[in-house]
Amino acid sequence: MSVFGEFYWDEHQGRRYPAGRPREERFLNLALLVTTDIYTDHSSALEALQLVEEARAGRDDLPEWLGDSTSAYFRPSGVTITDLGPDPQTQHYTLDEVHETLVQYWVFLCPTAEERRASLQEWADFYAKNDPNPRHPCLDHLPL
């Protein structure tokens, strides 16, 4: 069973905002990370997926992911997300929970295969500056 029942577009004062329905309250910080910090930036979702894979590979020196609403640390033991509100709350998630959520959210942001391929190409173009043949670590299991 997925962590989120669904992601959807919410309308407020004539603008559309991404929103999600977590299955449990403990996933609220993860919801904040994806819907407010990644927001509509599909490349950021791919970057966060890359951090998950680097943590899975044993990297424990990854820099803090700092957004407008959350701060996150990606480590081999999981992802710790703290909301940056007036009464900060911290929650820990497994790498699998975060990975599953990020893939689900990326598909929400890029609903067609064409959009997902374009998103991956945009990610590759950015990383081609440092690597002549960048390959996203999740490429083999992303729904294309």
N, C-alpha and C positions, 0 to 999 in steps of 0.2 A: 504494500500500500504506500502511495506517495505521501510525502510530508505535506504537500499542499493539495487541497481538493481541486483548486483551479486558480488561474490568474485571469484577470479580466480588466477591461477599461472602464474606469469610473468617470463620470462627467461632473464637473463642478464649475459653475460660473462660465460656461461655454468652452471649457478646456477639458481635454481627456488626460487622465492620469492612470498609470498602471496600479493595480491593487491585487491582493491575493487573499485567499481564505486558507489559513493554516489549519491542519486537522487538530492541533493541540496548541494551547496558549504559549507553551515553552518555545514555539517557533516564531514568536513575534519579532525578535531581534533579527532573525534570518529574513523575515518578510521585509523589515526595514532596509536591510542591506540591499536586497534585490530591487524593491520597488522605489526606493528613494535615492540610494547611492548609485546603483547601476542605472536605474530609471529606464530610459529608452535607449541606452548605449549598448548595443549588442556586442561591440568590441570589448567593453568592460566585462561583460559576462564571460567572454572567451578568456580574458586575462585572469579572471577569478578562477575559472576552470584550470588554467595553467598552474596557478598557485596550489590548487588542490593536488594536482598531479606531482608537483615538485615536493609537496609535503609528504605525499604517499611514497615518494622515492627516498625519503629520509632527511630531507633538508629541514633543519630546525632554526635556520638563521634568516628566514624570509622576513622582509621588512613589514612593518605595520601597514595594513590597508586602511587608509583614513578617508572617510567620506564625509558628507554633510550631516549625516544622521547617525553613523556608526563608526566604530573602530574595530578592526578585526585582525587577529593573528592566526595565520595558517601554520600548523605544526603537525608533525607525524602523529601526534596523539589526538588531533582534531582541530576544530576551528573555534576560537573564542571570540564572541562578538559582544561588544558593549555599546548600548545606545548612548547617544550624546545629549540626551535630554536633561532637564533640571534635576532629576532623580535617577542617575544612570543605573541601569540593570545590566548584569553580565550573564551570558548564557554560553554553554559549551555544546558543540554539535560534533557528531562524527564526520569524518571525511566523506563517507557514503551519503549521509543526509545532505550535506552541502553540495556535493557533486550532483546528486539527483535533482535537487532544487534548481541549481544553476542550469542544468541541461533543459529542464522543464521550462524555466523562464526564458532561456535563449530561443527555444522553439516558439514560445508565446510571442516574443519580439520579432522573430523571423518565421512567420507561419508557412511560407512556401519553401520548397527545395531550392528554388532560384535565389530567394533572399538569404537562405542559410549558406549557400555556396558563395554568394557575394560577400557575406559577413566574414567567412573564412578567408577569402581573398584579401579583404581589407586588413584583417589581422596579419596575414602573411606579408603583405606589402609593407606594413609597419616594421615587422621583425626582419625583413630582408635587408635592412640597413646594417644589421650586425651579423646576419647569417644568410649566405646566398641561397640556401634551400630550406627556409623555415617550414617546419611541420608541426602542427598543433598536436600536443600529446594525447588529445582525446579524439583525434580524427577517425580512428578505427571504430569508435563506438558512438559517434554523434549521428543522430538521425538526419540523413541528407536526402 
